[in-house]
Amino acid sequence: MKKIVLISMAVLLTTTTFAGIVINGAFMVGRKNHDCKGLSICTAAVTTTGYSDGYVNGTLDVDEERGSMILRLIGNDLQNIQPDKMVYFQNKTEITFDEDFTFPVEFNTALQASKPLVIKKGTYDLSYKSGKYCIEIPL
């Protein structure tokens, strides 16, 4: 009996993932310093309902223990709302942001973060899962 309990606990611990804080948001893809042309994040807002006026719905998952955040953008939104940006996403495994983006204070408030949340200019892993483009960014 003791052996079964120990094996069950071991299986549970190895299959359990500890998620960070997930924030629903709306994101404008593009470079802020170039009228939202090019590739970066131009603007972002925390939202419980989706935006339709040029914003792509998605989530930001921040996990300090993992040391990264994952920006997930809904593929259909990107295709329908900002189709010119698909060239940066479709059939790619990496994405390069052309400039830094500092998230608005409302994201830091939702995360209870002590320092600003920033995506640095650079290249990041990109994957497509369950209809979402996932960008993994180190903290």
C-alpha positions as a Markdown table, in Angstrom:
| # | Residue | x | y | z |
|---|---|---|---|---|
| 1 | Met | 0.0 | 0.0 | 0.0 |
| 2 | Lys | 2.8 | 2.4 | 1.0 |
| 3 | Lys | 4.6 | 1.6 | -2.3 |
| 4 | Ile | 1.4 | 2.5 | -4.4 |
| 5 | Val | 1.0 | 5.8 | -2.6 |
| 6 | Leu | 4.6 | 6.7 | -3.2 |
| 7 | Ile | 4.4 | 5.8 | -6.9 |
| 8 | Ser | 1.2 | 7.8 | -7.3 |
| 9 | Met | 2.8 | 10.8 | -5.6 |
| 10 | Ala | 5.9 | 10.5 | -7.9 |
| 11 | Val | 3.7 | 10.3 | -11.0 |
| 12 | Leu | 1.6 | 13.3 | -9.9 |
| 13 | Leu | 4.7 | 15.4 | -9.2 |
| 14 | Thr | 6.4 | 14.6 | -12.5 |
| 15 | Thr | 3.2 | 15.4 | -14.6 |
| 16 | Thr | 2.2 | 18.5 | -12.8 |
| 17 | Thr | 3.2 | 21.8 | -14.2 |
| 18 | Phe | 3.3 | 25.0 | -12.2 |
| 19 | Ala | 2.0 | 27.8 | -14.3 |
| 20 | Gly | 2.8 | 31.5 | -13.8 |
| 21 | Ile | 0.4 | 34.3 | -14.0 |
| 22 | Val | -1.6 | 34.6 | -17.3 |
| 23 | Ile | -3.0 | 37.9 | -18.4 |
| 24 | Asn | -5.5 | 38.4 | -21.2 |
| 25 | Gly | -4.5 | 41.2 | -23.5 |
| 26 | Ala | -4.9 | 42.9 | -26.8 |
| 27 | Phe | -1.8 | 43.5 | -28.8 |
| 28 | Met | -0.9 | 45.7 | -31.8 |
| 29 | Val | 1.9 | 44.1 | -33.7 |
| 30 | Gly | 4.5 | 46.6 | -35.2 |
| 31 | Arg | 7.2 | 49.0 | -34.3 |
| 32 | Lys | 6.0 | 51.9 | -32.1 |
| 33 | Asn | 8.7 | 54.2 | -33.5 |
| 34 | His | 7.7 | 53.5 | -37.1 |
| 35 | Asp | 3.9 | 54.0 | -37.0 |
| 36 | Cys | 3.4 | 50.3 | -36.1 |
| 37 | Lys | 5.2 | 49.1 | -39.3 |
| 38 | Gly | 7.8 | 46.3 | -39.0 |
| 39 | Leu | 8.0 | 43.8 | -36.2 |
| 40 | Ser | 7.7 | 44.4 | -32.5 |
| 41 | Ile | 4.8 | 45.1 | -30.2 |
| 42 | Cys | 3.4 | 48.6 | -30.8 |
| 43 | Thr | 0.9 | 48.8 | -28.0 |
| 44 | Ala | -0.8 | 46.4 | -25.6 |
| 45 | Ala | -3.7 | 46.5 | -23.1 |
| 46 | Val | -5.0 | 44.3 | -20.4 |
| 47 | Thr | -8.5 | 43.2 | -21.3 |
| 48 | Thr | -11.2 | 40.8 | -20.3 |
| 49 | Thr | -13.0 | 41.3 | -23.7 |
| 50 | Gly | -11.3 | 41.3 | -27.1 |
| 51 | Tyr | -10.5 | 44.3 | -29.1 |
| 52 | Ser | -11.5 | 44.5 | -32.8 |
| 53 | Asp | -10.0 | 47.8 | -33.9 |
| 54 | Gly | -6.6 | 46.6 | -35.1 |
| 55 | Tyr | -5.7 | 44.7 | -32.0 |
| 56 | Val | -4.9 | 41.0 | -31.9 |
| 57 | Asn | -6.2 | 39.1 | -28.9 |
| 58 | Gly | -3.8 | 37.0 | -26.9 |
| 59 | Thr | -2.3 | 36.2 | -23.5 |
| 60 | Leu | 0.9 | 36.9 | -21.6 |
| 61 | Asp | 2.0 | 34.1 | -19.4 |
| 62 | Val | 4.8 | 35.2 | -16.9 |
| 63 | Asp | 6.6 | 32.6 | -14.8 |
| 64 | Glu | 9.4 | 33.9 | -12.7 |
| 65 | Glu | 10.4 | 30.4 | -11.6 |
| 66 | Arg | 10.8 | 29.4 | -15.3 |
| 67 | Gly | 12.5 | 32.7 | -16.0 |
| 68 | Ser | 10.5 | 33.5 | -19.0 |
| 69 | Met | 7.2 | 34.9 | -20.4 |
| 70 | Ile | 5.2 | 33.5 | -23.3 |
| 71 | Leu | 3.3 | 35.8 | -25.5 |
| 72 | Arg | 0.5 | 34.0 | -27.3 |
| 73 | Leu | -1.3 | 35.7 | -30.2 |
| 74 | Ile | -4.4 | 34.2 | -31.7 |
| 75 | Gly | -3.6 | 33.1 | -35.2 |
| 76 | Asn | -7.0 | 33.9 | -36.7 |
| 77 | Asp | -6.9 | 37.4 | -35.2 |
| 78 | Leu | -3.5 | 38.0 | -36.7 |
| 79 | Gln | -4.6 | 36.7 | -40.1 |
| 80 | Asn | -7.8 | 38.7 | -40.1 |
| 81 | Ile | -6.8 | 42.0 | -38.3 |
| 82 | Gln | -3.1 | 42.4 | -39.2 |
| 83 | Pro | -2.6 | 40.2 | -42.3 |
| 84 | Asp | 0.5 | 42.1 | -43.4 |
| 85 | Lys | 2.3 | 40.7 | -40.2 |
| 86 | Met | 1.7 | 37.1 | -41.2 |
| 87 | Val | 5.0 | 37.1 | -43.1 |
| 88 | Tyr | 6.8 | 37.3 | -39.8 |
| 89 | Phe | 4.9 | 34.3 | -38.3 |
| 90 | Gln | 3.7 | 31.8 | -40.8 |
| 91 | Asn | 6.0 | 28.7 | -41.1 |
| 92 | Lys | 8.7 | 30.3 | -38.9 |
| 93 | Thr | 10.4 | 28.9 | -35.8 |
| 94 | Glu | 12.0 | 32.2 | -34.7 |
| 95 | Ile | 10.9 | 35.8 | -34.6 |
| 96 | Thr | 13.0 | 38.9 | -34.4 |
| 97 | Phe | 11.7 | 42.0 | -32.7 |
| 98 | Asp | 13.2 | 45.2 | -34.2 |
| 99 | Glu | 12.9 | 47.3 | -31.1 |
| 100 | Asp | 12.3 | 47.1 | -27.3 |
| 101 | Phe | 8.8 | 47.2 | -26.0 |
| 102 | Thr | 7.9 | 48.1 | -22.4 |
| 103 | Phe | 4.5 | 46.9 | -21.3 |
| 104 | Pro | 2.1 | 49.4 | -19.9 |
| 105 | Val | 1.9 | 49.8 | -16.1 |
| 106 | Glu | -1.4 | 47.9 | -16.0 |
| 107 | Phe | 0.5 | 44.7 | -16.9 |
| 108 | Asn | 3.0 | 45.3 | -14.0 |
| 109 | Thr | 0.0 | 45.9 | -11.7 |
| 110 | Ala | -1.7 | 42.7 | -12.7 |
| 111 | Leu | 1.5 | 40.8 | -12.2 |
| 112 | Gln | 2.4 | 42.7 | -9.0 |
| 113 | Ala | 5.8 | 43.2 | -10.5 |
| 114 | Ser | 8.4 | 45.5 | -8.9 |
| 115 | Lys | 10.2 | 46.3 | -12.1 |
| 116 | Pro | 8.9 | 47.1 | -15.6 |
| 117 | Leu | 8.1 | 44.2 | -17.9 |
| 118 | Val | 10.1 | 44.5 | -21.2 |
| 119 | Ile | 10.6 | 42.6 | -24.4 |
| 120 | Lys | 14.1 | 43.4 | -25.6 |
| 121 | Lys | 15.0 | 43.8 | -29.2 |
| 122 | Gly | 16.2 | 40.4 | -30.4 |
| 123 | Thr | 15.3 | 36.9 | -31.7 |
| 124 | Tyr | 13.0 | 34.5 | -29.9 |
| 125 | Asp | 11.6 | 31.0 | -30.3 |
| 126 | Leu | 8.3 | 30.9 | -32.1 |
| 127 | Ser | 5.9 | 28.0 | -32.3 |
| 128 | Tyr | 2.3 | 27.5 | -33.4 |
| 129 | Lys | 0.1 | 25.5 | -31.0 |
| 130 | Ser | -3.7 | 25.2 | -30.7 |
| 131 | Gly | -4.3 | 28.1 | -33.1 |
| 132 | Lys | -1.9 | 30.5 | -31.3 |
| 133 | Tyr | 1.5 | 31.8 | -32.2 |
| 134 | Cys | 3.7 | 31.4 | -29.0 |
| 135 | Ile | 6.7 | 33.5 | -28.5 |
| 136 | Glu | 9.0 | 32.6 | -25.6 |
| 137 | Ile | 10.9 | 35.5 | -24.1 |
| 138 | Pro | 13.4 | 35.4 | -21.2 |
| 139 | Leu | 12.7 | 37.7 | -18.3 |
